[in-house]
Amino acid sequence: MDRMPGWIDRDRRLDASIVGFIMLPDGQKLSVTVADISNDGCQIRFAAERTVPIGANVVLDLELARLQATVRWSIDGRAGLQFATPLS
């Protein structure tokens, strides 16, 4: 798929369905499902329709990994996270 003018290229994202949690800066722990993932980030979906603060530093806690990330966007029960350190 071609990106629209003005969009920044990003790594190819792979479809996923990984259940986990994110920990918000205020200590709130939310259940999420990772919907897609790349070397640099992922899209998460919340169990309930909600948003989280853009720019917030969060911890994505999955069964096999705990990742530091920043919320890049959040809308309609979904959010995009950018990992603090690439996966590979």
N, C-alpha and C positions, 0 to 999 in steps of 0.2 A: 504494500500500500504506500502510495506517495504521501508525504507530509505536506501540509498546507504551507504557503510562504510565511516566513517568520517563525515557524516552529523549529525547535532545536532537535537535531537528530539524537536518537538514543539507541541503546542496544536492543536487539530483538527480544521481545518478551515471549515467554512460554506459558501456555495455559496451565493452571494449577488448581488444586482444590485441597489446600493444607489448612487444617484447623489450628488455631493458636490464640494468643492473647496479645494485646498491646497494653503497656503501662504508660499512662499519661504523666506529665510533670507533677500534677497534683496528687499522684498516687492511685488514681482511679484505674482499675483493671477492666478492660473490655474484651469480650469474646469476638474474634474475627475469623474470617476465612481468607487466605491468600488466593486471589483469583487469577493472577498472572505474576510472573517473576522474571527478572533479568539479572545480570551481573551487578547493576547499580541500584536496583530498586524493585518495588512491587506495587500492585494494586490490592487493597484489602476491602473486604465487605463486612459490614457490621451485622449482628444478629437483628438489630432494630434500626429503623430509619433514623439516622442522626448524622451529625458532622463533628469534626474535631478541629481545634485551632490550627490554621495554616501557620507554618513556621515552628510549631511545637517540636521539641526533641522528645522522642518516644523510644521505648524498648519493645521490639517485636520478639515475643517469646514463642518459639516453635518447639516441637518435641526434640529435634536434633540440633537446634541452634538458638542463640539469644543474640539479636542484632540491634545495634543502635541505629536510629534512623530519624529523619526530619520529615514532617508532613509537608508535602509540596502543594497538594490540592485536596479539597474535601467537599463533597456534594452528594445529596440524596442517598445516604447510607453507604457511601464508598469513599475511599481516600487513596491518594498516591503517596508512597513513601520513597525517599531517597536514602540509601544506606550510607552510613558514615564511612564505612570501608567496603570497597567492592568485594563480592564473594570470591573472586579468583584473582 
